[in-house]
Each structure stands twice: as C-alpha cells, then as structure tokens.
Amino acid sequence: MKALKEYTIPFVGLKEGEHDFEFSVNNTFFNNFEYEEFNKTDVKVNLKLIKKATLLELYFSTLGHVNVNCDLTNEPYNQQIEDEFKLVVKFGAEYNDDNEDILIIPHGEYEINVAQYIYELIVLAVPAKRVHPGIEDGTLQSDILSKLEELSPNEDKKTKSSEDIDPRWNNLKKLLTDK
C-alpha cells in the first residue's frame, strides 16, 4: 500500500476551516486493491476537508467514467460515475470504523488515508447490472445480439392454424369437454 501514500492527508498542520484536495484516479489505483473489473478508469475525486477543533468533516465527490463490459453483450462501454459521500472523523481511545459514516481514530494521530473510501465510493457508484446504452436505444450492433435475435422464437411460429393440429388431439379435447 506504499503506492497509495498520495492519498494520505496530514491534517495536524492544517488550520481550522475548509481545505480542498483533488485526486485523479486511474487503473493503477485499482491495481493496488487487486480490483480488475474496470477496463479503463478516469475519475476525478474532489475532497473538501473541514477541520474543526474536535473533529474533521470530509466531503467526497466523484465525477468521471469507468470503462466496463456490458453484462448482456460483453461489449465495453464508458459508465458515467457521479457520487458523493460524507465522512466524519472523530478522535477517541482506539481506532473504530464500525459505522460507515463515522470514523474514530486514536488521539495523537496526525494523518488519515482516504484511499479505501475513494475505492468504495467509485466501486459502489457503478450499477449492479451494467447495460450498454446502445441496447436500450437499439443502436448497438454486436455479434451476440444478432445471434440472440436469430435464435429467439418468432411469434409467427407460435400461432398454428387448426389444420396443422393432429386430428387425434381433437378427439382428446372432446373427452375433456364431454363431462
């Protein structure tokens, strides 16, 4: 995790008030977490840190896109990412991150690493079902879609006329209706 040192914020030297940080996230960031779901990543993370006497407030906002494969066609496309997250950092006797919105760090700490929060924010901003936008508007042309279209049952085949039905079935139908 030495590569994620740039995501460490030393807050002890900062004055009380608002401080802005900007991070550019790419695939190298996700390789450190051994996460390989994204083909390409280009996300900007803005972090507003508000330092108060007894706590820190962190406001994360992300904007950008990740290139992922569609769950239906396996075609790559750019999925827009836009999300926000608020984290309150308090000081206590020992480290505690049980609550997702509140982080308690020991007294005497002088820095905080926000890489894990950025990672979770981006990964959770991607929809669970990833569908290429070309599928919804019908503009995507792919081999998989054309093969599915070819193999799908046609409505014409389902509607059979009465002459195509074997006459023995008609006799069985009479048994049901003669009760």
ABEGO torsion letter per residue (X at the ends): XAAAAAABBBAAABBBEBBBBBBBBBAAAAAAAGBAABABBBBBBBBBBBBBAABBBBBBBBBEBBBBBBAAAGBBBBBBBBBBBBBBBBBBABBBAABAABBBBBBGBABBBAAAAAAAAAAAABBABBBBAAAAAGABBBAAAAAAAAABBBAAAABBBAAABBAAAAAAAAAAAAX
